[in-house]
Amino acid sequence: MELKLSPWRFNLVIEPDEDGGYIVHCPALKGCWSQGETVEEALQNIKDAMIGWVTVHLEKSFELSSHNVPTQLTEPLTLAVQVV
């Protein structure tokens, strides 16, 4: 069975860090957090963290159905971040 990736949409929460910079997390991906000195850096870092989160969950065969993530990939995993 071949699965095609369709665009996934995730909400991100970005907040100023009290020590400077920004922290960001993806509520849909439990435990997926990152940070950066700028908003742009924080967004790049969470993108990398989200790819890692999904990759680990696929490798470990963790349950992903509640996240609407396919259980098999037929192409490399990529993620584009759009700020709205």
Secondary structure, DSSP 8 states (H G I E B T S, - for coil): ------------EEEE-TTSSEEEE-TTSTT-EEEESSHHHHHHHHHHHHHHHHHHHHHTT---GGGT--SS-SS---------
